[in-house]
């Protein structure tokens, strides 16, 4: 039985704050509005929860998503009614990425929108499709119940956001609150660890034992489940190499002899993609087998030529895109722990020749690092940038990136030598403007430096929150991969659609260093490969906000690690990395 205090008379703002405290919330990301003043008034007087003030609700939503990824705790996001629509990008990414966010949006009084009250919109309907639940607080006494439900729903099963709509009058109204308690297990995620059907686990073991060339492919669900240790144990027991999707990067340390590193269409290299293509058995763990992770579902060749196993907490993912021999619905870590226990107990004599892909990885990486492809005039190789950071990056660093040239190179080339979620991308939805706010959220969630790889297309979305990063005093380094273009669209148009001159992709020159200096960042510009390492080292060592600009080629000039682009580049005899 929970320890329930005596009934207390309190207003809605006090009840909300107390329920967040009981759920061990320490940070809330958001932005003020007229509809939240009543909450803030009590917050300032009665709570030590830190409010991280951002300059844009979209930024707050992405920061919250990244914070939840790093901490393993549901993050609280708050927005007022005028800006409620601005949170949809981050909430959508969190929903598709299985990240729990407790999203409070304040509102004008119920039904005032029917009188065309300013800022009135049906918030519940707006967020119902991109949250596990979306509901409205109608009276103060129901706040404890609804907050408990929000945390429970958000962190159980497949984690995802929950939206709570709070009309402005609720903050000031009072009631006798009789159930002011939390259910502590829902303060972290995954809150429950259901084990998959035991018979299916045994059937999967038999398939893995019979396989001649199996491979494990981990999506971000493996990181969500914190299954790294048991995945390594399983891989070592059965000598099965492990690849990851880009969002799953870091599931196992990437210098492990069995680590294939990233596979797929967004940062997979030729050797790793070829390995899973040649495998006779693929074991998906925590992957939704989406288009980016599977090179538009072509990565494994003829799907009927091999055997697929799939373990995931979400039943909708199992066998969704590939014919599955054995599908297992359950928590990855708990189910694999049981699988390993059975193998150790009942198959202790199993012996597969030792597999070590270290030499293959080294050869592939060395080929890229030593390729010395001439860069277009005035640009620096993004390969050399990733190579230098790989040498410098401390184990407690977090790297954020987003779709485009800023993500593809570090996804393929950075080596995370300690397992865990320290590489944050938004490859579930893939919208621009993610990496910088994600760095803000990560900086409140970790104790090491944060390096944000962004492009100038993305930076244009979020410049205002450079002020937030500076104000935070956190060690955040923004690395701007600049090419004065929406380079990904140029690459797609030129390489796949045979467009000679892409329409509406290029934009004007901006002095980004002056902008960064105006926000108070320590700034530098890399103009030669010889400057890369020292510039990065200085920025990472600086205990504050740093900004580095590097001019890089667009993706149609030097083609990065995107398999369908590489195929086109080879046909057109264009320079490429793969």
Secondary structure, 3 states (H helix, E strand, C coil): CCCCCCCEEEEHHHHHHHHHHHCCCCEEEECCCHHHHHHHHHHHHHCCCEEEECCCHHHHHHHHHHHHHHHCCCEEEEECHHHHHHHHHHHHHHHHHCCCEEEEEEECCCCHHHHCCCCCCCHHHHHHCCCCEEEEECCHHHHHHHHHHHHHHHHCCCCCCEEEEEEHHHHHCEEEECCCCCCHHHHCCCCCCCCCCHHHHHHHHHHHHHCCCEEEEECHHHHHCCCHHHHHHHHHHHCCEEEECCCCCCCCCCCCCCEEEECCCCCCCHHHHHHHHHCCEEEEECCCCCCHHHCCCCCCCCHHHCEEEEEECCCCCCCCCCCEEEEEECCHHHHHHHHHHHHHHHCCCCCCCCCCCHHHHHHHHHHHHCCCCCCCCCCCCHHHHHHHHHHHCCCCCEEECCCCHHHHHHHHHCCCCCCCCCEECCCCCCCCCCHHHHHHHHHCCCCCCEEEEEEHHHHHHHHHHHHHHHHHCCCEEEEEEECCECHHHHHHHHHHCCCCCCCCCECCCCCHHHHHHHCCCEEEEECCHHHHHHHHHHHHHCCCEEEEEEECCCCCCCECCCHHHHHHHHHHCCCECC
